[in-house]
Each structure stands twice: as C-alpha cells, then as structure tokens.
Amino acid sequence: MAQGQIYKIHSDFYYIQKDGQTFECKIREVLKKQKIKIVVGDFAEFDNGAISKILPKKNFIPRPSVANIDQIVIVSALKHPDLDFHQLNRYVSLAKYYKIPAILCFNKEDLGLEQTAQEKINYIYGKLGYKTVFTSATEKKGLGEFKKLLKGKISALCGNSGVGKSSLINALNPNIHLRTKEVSEKLNRGTHTTRHCEIISIDKNTAIVDTPGFSNVKFDFLLPKDVDLLFNEISQYSKNCKYSDCLHKNEDGCAVLQNIEKIDSTRYESYIEFVNEAIEYKERIKYNGTKKETSHKIKDNKIQAKISGKKRQASRNTQKQMIYKEIDDHADE
C-alpha cells in the first residue's frame, strides 16, 4: 500500500503525488460510507487507483479547505483593489484561530506604496510579531525575500480575488502558467480565476497552495467572550477587566477601554465587528439551537451508526420484561 499527498481534487478524482509521480485515484466505497472529509493536502493510502485510508490531519482550515500546511500567506494588494485593513484582520484572525503561523504579503508595490501606509503596516502587525513582505509580481520586486519565507514549507495563499495570488506564483516559477484576470475598474475588485485548491511545487522542497479568492470570512461560529483571544493587543488588557464576561464595548471597569489609545483603531473596529457576529451566533443558538438526535456519531474521524435513545429504552424494557417473565415462570413451578 503506497502513501502520498493529495494535491488536487477535481470532480470525483483525487490526484496524488508520490516520489515525483502523479496518480489519479478514486475513493473506495467503504471510505465513502464513512463520510470522511477529504481535502487537498491530506495524506492518503492508495493502491491500484483507489484510496483506502485518509491519514490523520496535522491541521485543517475549512475555507479554503486545505490540510497539513506549514503556514498561511495572507496576500493583500496595496492598490487596485485598495488595501482593506478590516479584511486583512479577518484573515489574520482566521489563521490565529486555527493556530497556523501567518505571513503578510503586500503585493502590487509597483502601483505605489505610501510611506505612511508602510509605517502603519509595520506599526500594527510588526508589533504583533507577523513577518511582512512587500512584492510586485509584475516587476519581480521583493520575490527573493518572499522565496526565503516560503523555502522548505507548504504555504497556503489566502486573500481576496484580484490581489495577485496567481501572478505571484507565476513570478516565483516561470514554468507555471496560472490564469490571471484584471481587476474590475467599476467594482475595484477581482474576479475568481482559481476555482479550486491545488498544491503547486515552486521547487523541490517548497510548495504553495493556490486557493480561490473569497471575502466573506465571518466569525459567527464563536461565542462573544472568546473573540478577544484572537487579538493579542486586546487580550493582554482584558484579564484586568472588572467583569470576567466583559466584551470591551461600553462596560464599566473595562481595562481594554481604559487603554484604548494603545490599540490601533482598525484592529479595535474589527474586534467589534467579530463580537457582533458572535452575538448573532449566540442568539441563533439560544432560540433555534434545540438539540436534535442524529442517527450517527463521529469517532476516530469515522461515522458510526448510533442507536437512538428511544430504541435503547425499548431494548431495556424488553430485557426487563424477559427477566420478569422468567421470575414468574419459576414461581409457577
């Protein structure tokens, strides 16, 4: 049984790379019944064109769906489309939530980089410990430094459509010819050229996961009190708040608000956006979150049949009736 990594999924076919070779596979029926989530980056056991087992994931992000990556590279355009700090904070927080290291790449430097913008970027994200790189895919600027940050790793490129992810990959390796598209002048945003995740080799030891562009990352899966854990500059003060459930909005005795001038305004605004999304999520659970019993349970990454509570009780009642019948039968003898 051979082992390899899934580098592309298209329709019902899974493409696996092993020792420089590519294998086109399908999944065995037993794996389909287990309903295991299979994504690009998964390591799999396969034989004769059929995948029989998915190995445990080192890490995983659901969108873009990719597993077993070493780092996330968040690509933003400095212009065309304009740099959006709030959107950048969403990607940064997403990486932090899934505990995956992040690098910030600011592309399209050829369109102009204002000194104040670079200072703001370094001030906000440099203090938080993020590595940043400024590039121009069209003029090949900053690519040497960018390659050093990618060397020997599998990196997932994330970012809005039109920021130049595919152009950067083409610039890093001239033998790669990914399709690119111009940013819409009317909408000031790009259109999707990458339709699916795919691991692309840059050199022998370095690979990039090209991902579809998307912008609607929402934090409606968190509870409000947990949002500040995504913001180090906020959580460092939150432990001194008067109330343990303080959301740092307008509460009395809030240590975060007492130090608000030390927190960048775009970061705090993003925090408030995420909290409001989390509040909506909490309300949805509160009023619509009645627990429904399912016919299956997940154990060891496999779906197993589950006996319902009613059936379990019926089984117990049957057992009791049989016991009582035996007692009665013995009493009559």
C-alpha positions in Angstrom: 0.0 0.0 0.0 1.5 3.3 -1.1 1.2 6.7 0.7 1.1 10.1 -0.9 -0.4 13.6 -0.6 -3.5 14.7 -2.4 -2.5 17.8 -4.4 -5.7 18.4 -6.4 -9.4 17.3 -6.3 -11.5 17.5 -9.4 -15.0 16.0 -9.7 -14.7 12.5 -8.2 -11.0 12.2 -9.0 -8.2 12.7 -6.4 -4.7 13.4 -7.7 -1.9 12.2 -5.5 1.8 12.9 -5.7 4.4 10.4 -4.6 8.1 10.5 -5.3 7.7 12.9 -8.2 4.9 10.8 -9.8 1.2 11.6 -10.1 -1.6 9.1 -9.5 -5.2 9.6 -10.5 -7.4 7.9 -7.9 -10.9 7.4 -6.7 -12.0 6.6 -3.2 -13.1 3.1 -2.1 -16.8 2.6 -1.3 -16.0 1.9 2.3 -14.4 5.3 2.6 -17.5 7.0 1.1 -19.7 5.3 3.7 -17.6 6.7 6.5 -18.2 10.2 5.1 -14.7 11.4 6.0 -13.9 15.0 4.9 -11.2 14.7 2.2 -9.4 17.9 1.2 -6.3 19.0 -0.7 -3.2 18.4 1.5 -4.5 15.1 3.0 -2.1 12.2 3.1 -3.7 9.0 1.9 -3.0 5.3 1.5 -3.8 4.1 -2.0 -3.4 1.1 -4.3 -4.4 0.4 -7.9 -6.0 3.8 -8.4 -8.1 3.6 -5.2 -7.8 5.5 -1.9 -8.5 3.2 1.0 -7.5 5.4 4.0 -7.0 9.1 4.9 -4.3 9.6 7.5 -4.8 12.0 10.5 -4.6 15.7 9.7 -1.8 17.8 11.3 -4.1 20.9 10.9 -7.0 21.9 8.8 -8.9 25.1 7.7 -12.4 24.7 6.3 -12.2 27.7 3.9 -10.3 27.4 1.8 -10.5 23.7 2.5 -6.9 22.6 2.9 -4.9 20.4 5.4 -1.4 19.8 6.6 0.1 23.2 5.8 3.0 24.8 7.5 1.9 28.4 7.2 -0.7 30.7 5.7 0.4 33.6 3.5 -2.2 36.4 3.5 -1.9 38.3 0.3 -3.2 41.9 0.1 -3.0 44.4 -2.7 -1.6 47.8 -1.8 -3.8 49.3 -4.5 -6.3 48.1 -7.2 -8.1 46.9 -5.1 -7.3 49.2 -2.3 -5.7 47.9 0.9 -8.5 46.9 3.3 -7.2 46.6 6.9 -10.5 45.2 8.2 -10.4 42.4 5.6 -6.8 41.7 6.4 -7.7 41.4 10.1 -10.2 38.7 9.2 -7.6 36.6 7.6 -5.1 37.2 10.4 -7.7 36.2 13.0 -8.7 33.1 11.0 -5.0 31.9 11.0 -4.8 32.6 14.7 -8.0 30.7 15.4 -6.6 27.6 13.7 -3.2 28.1 15.3 -1.3 28.3 12.0 1.6 30.7 11.5 0.8 33.6 9.2 3.0 35.8 6.9 1.6 39.0 5.4 2.4 39.7 1.8 1.6 43.1 0.4 1.6 42.9 -3.4 1.4 45.4 -6.3 4.1 47.6 -4.8 4.7 48.9 -8.4 1.4 50.8 -8.1 2.8 52.9 -5.3 3.5 52.5 -1.6 2.9 55.5 0.5 5.3 55.9 3.4 2.5 56.3 5.9 0.9 53.1 4.7 4.1 51.1 5.2 4.6 52.7 8.6 1.1 51.8 9.6 1.5 48.2 8.4 4.8 47.8 10.3 3.4 49.5 13.4 0.3 47.3 13.6 1.5 43.9 12.5 5.2 44.2 13.3 4.3 44.7 17.0 2.1 41.6 16.8 5.1 39.6 15.6 4.0 39.0 12.0 6.6 38.8 9.2 5.7 41.1 6.4 7.0 41.3 2.8 6.3 43.8 0.0 6.2 42.5 -3.5 5.4 43.3 -7.1 4.6 40.3 -9.3 4.7 42.3 -12.5 8.1 44.0 -11.7 9.6 41.0 -9.8 10.2 43.1 -6.7 10.6 41.5 -3.3 10.5 38.0 -4.7 13.9 37.0 -3.3 12.8 37.8 0.3 9.4 36.2 -0.4 11.1 32.9 -1.5 13.1 32.8 1.7 9.9 32.9 3.7 8.4 30.1 1.7 11.5 27.9 1.5 11.0 24.3 2.6 7.4 24.8 3.5 3.9 24.2 2.2 2.2 27.6 2.3 -1.5 28.3 1.6 -2.1 31.6 -0.1 -5.2 33.4 1.1 -6.7 36.7 0.0 -9.4 38.5 -1.9 -9.8 37.9 -5.6 -7.6 40.3 -7.7 -4.8 40.8 -5.1 -2.4 38.8 -7.4 -2.0 35.4 -5.8 -1.8 33.6 -9.2 0.5 36.3 -10.6 2.9 35.8 -7.6 3.0 32.0 -8.2 3.8 32.6 -11.9 6.5 35.0 -10.9 8.1 32.6 -8.4 8.3 29.9 -11.0 8.4 30.9 -14.7 7.4 27.3 -15.7 4.0 27.8 -14.0 1.3 29.5 -16.1 -1.7 30.1 -14.0 -4.6 32.1 -15.5 -4.9 35.6 -14.3 -7.5 38.3 -14.8 -7.6 42.1 -14.5 -9.3 43.8 -11.6 -12.7 45.4 -12.4 -12.4 49.2 -12.7 -16.1 49.6 -11.8 -16.1 47.4 -8.7 -12.5 47.8 -7.7 -12.2 44.1 -7.0 -11.0 41.0 -8.8 -12.9 38.0 -10.3 -12.2 34.4 -9.5 -9.6 32.8 -11.7 -8.6 30.0 -9.3 -11.6 27.6 -9.0 -10.2 25.1 -6.6 -7.4 24.5 -4.2 -4.2 23.0 -5.6 -0.7 22.3 -4.3 1.8 23.7 -6.7 5.5 22.9 -6.5 7.8 26.0 -6.6 11.0 24.0 -6.2 12.0 20.6 -4.9 11.3 21.4 -1.2 8.8 24.3 -1.5 5.1 24.3 -2.4 2.2 26.7 -2.4 -1.5 26.0 -2.2 -3.3 28.3 -4.6 -6.7 29.0 -3.3 -9.9 30.6 -4.7 -10.3 34.3 -3.6 -13.0 35.0 -1.1 -14.0 37.8 1.2 -16.9 36.8 3.4 -14.9 35.3 6.3 -17.3 35.6 9.3 -16.7 34.8 12.9 -20.3 33.7 13.6 -19.0 30.4 15.0 -17.5 31.8 18.2 -19.0 32.9 21.5 -18.6 36.7 22.1 -16.4 36.2 25.2 -13.8 34.3 23.1 -13.3 36.8 20.4 -10.7 38.8 22.3 -8.4 35.7 22.2 -7.9 36.5 18.5 -6.4 39.9 19.4 -3.3 39.9 21.5 -3.3 43.6 22.0 -6.8 43.4 23.5 -6.5 40.1 25.5 -3.4 41.5 27.3 -5.7 44.0 29.0 -8.9 42.0 29.2 -7.7 40.0 32.2 -7.8 43.2 34.3 -11.4 44.0 33.4 -13.8 44.3 36.3 -16.2 41.7 34.9 -15.0 38.3 33.5 -17.6 38.4 30.7 -16.6 41.9 29.6 -16.9 42.4 25.9 -15.0 45.7 25.9 -17.7 47.7 24.2 -19.0 50.1 26.9 -18.8 48.2 30.2 -17.9 49.8 33.5 -14.4 49.0 34.7 -13.2 47.7 31.3 -9.4 47.7 31.2 -9.4 47.5 27.4 -11.3 50.8 27.1 -9.0 52.3 29.6 -6.1 51.5 27.3 -7.9 52.1 24.0 -5.4 54.7 22.8 -2.7 51.9 22.7 -4.8 49.8 20.3 -5.0 50.6 16.6 -8.4 51.8 15.6 -8.8 49.4 12.7 -8.0 46.4 14.9 -10.5 47.5 17.6 -13.1 48.1 14.9 -12.5 44.6 13.5 -12.8 43.2 17.0 -16.2 44.9 17.5 -17.4 43.5 14.1 -16.4 40.0 15.1 -18.1 40.4 18.5 -21.4 41.5 16.9 -21.2 38.5 14.5 -20.6 36.2 17.5 -23.6 37.7 19.4 -25.8 37.0 16.4 -24.5 33.4 16.5 -25.2 33.1 20.2 -28.7 34.4 19.8 -29.3 31.9 17.0 -28.2 29.0 19.2 -30.3 30.4 22.1 -33.6 30.4 20.1 -33.0 27.9 17.4 -30.4 25.6 18.9 -32.6 22.8 20.1 -30.5 19.6 20.0 -31.7 17.1 17.5 -30.7 13.4 17.9 -28.9 12.1 14.9 -28.6 8.6 13.5 -24.8 8.6 13.6 -21.9 9.7 15.7 -18.2 10.6 14.8 -15.5 8.6 16.5 -11.8 8.5 15.4 -12.7 10.5 12.3 -15.2 7.9 11.2 -19.0 8.0 11.1 -20.7 5.2 13.1 -24.3 4.2 13.4 -25.9 5.3 16.6 -28.8 3.7 18.4 -31.4 6.3 19.3 -32.5 6.9 22.9 -36.0 5.6 22.2 -34.6 2.3 20.8 -32.2 2.0 23.7 -35.0 2.4 26.1 -37.2 0.0 24.2 -34.4 -2.6 24.3 -34.0 -2.1 28.1 -37.8 -2.5 28.6 -37.7 -5.8 26.6 -34.9 -7.1 28.7 -36.8 -6.2 31.9 -40.0 -8.0 30.6 -38.0 -11.1 29.8 -36.4 -11.1 33.3 -39.9 -10.7 34.9 -41.3 -13.5 32.8 -38.5 -15.8 33.9 -39.2 -15.0 37.5 -42.9 -15.6 37.0 -42.2 -18.9 35.2 -40.0 -20.1 38.1 -42.7 -19.0 40.6 -45.3 -21.2 38.9 -43.1 -24.3 39.0 
